[in-house]
Amino acid sequence: MSKILYRDPQITVFQSAIYQTNTTVVRTDDLVLVVDPAWLPDEVYAIRQYVDSIREGRALFLVFTHSDFDHIIGYGAFKADKVFATELMAENPAQNAILEQINDFDQQYYIHRPYPVEYPMVDFKVYRDGVQYRHESTKLSFYLAPGHTADSMMVVVWHLGLCIAGDYLSNIEFPIIQHSSVEYVNTLEKLPRIHDRNWFTRLIPGHGDPALTITDWLRRRTESLAYIYAIRESVATGRPFDTHSLWERYCFPRQQIKDHEANLALVQREYEQGLWTWDPDNLPTVPEPVPLGETSQ
Ligand SMILES: [Zn+2]
């Protein structure tokens, strides 16, 4: 059963027992926003019941940060007024394969879902950075965040100082680079600029604990960049990656070793394709936390 991980008068974060996956529910004066409802039927049902209890006639918006199956698994349990995702996610040609991953999971664990398993029908397609959507007095800003997947995005809820980041900046998993390390680094480098334009303090990752201060999410950003540069260094120099310190930092090595090895293989392919270079005389530096408000626009 999911637990409530964080709550304030407007924000509730439900966390699934599986992979510590977060579902964020936001209530403003004008709407209820549900981001990535997941995982097990009872968990999704509890979120749905909670949403019904706080709605009181408000519009219901669903946001999907990306198309990984664990993030869209609860879609069919909600009847939303509007669904938000990137254009790439809306048009993802792998939709059937993603639904099959849900069916495989449900078959494996003998799970019946009392709602249809469907791929989200997207009404509002985010195709560029900084797209805004206003509903009465609530304003949302969307940013493309490729790297983990090609179709990832982040959403900022204005007035609440809240960024919902999808599968970035987790405190329990290192970057899982399914798409591109180059794009992943670009997305991480963009975050202080997103902050300067929208001003958020709290950031909720797809898995793990919310970062409740600017210092916390900046530290996670530095850790993520350091991990990616360490993989690149290992690939470019042929020196083995220091997995010992990786597993001192992250607690689920039996699962995460597969993600780490997939990262190494992807970054190796990128290196062979010349998508990034490694110059021993000009090594990348992991940024000190940027003085916010002073980043280039
Ligand atoms: Zn995920």
Residues whose N, C-alpha, C, O or C-beta is under 5 A from the ligand:
A	BS01	ZN	D68 D70 D167 G206
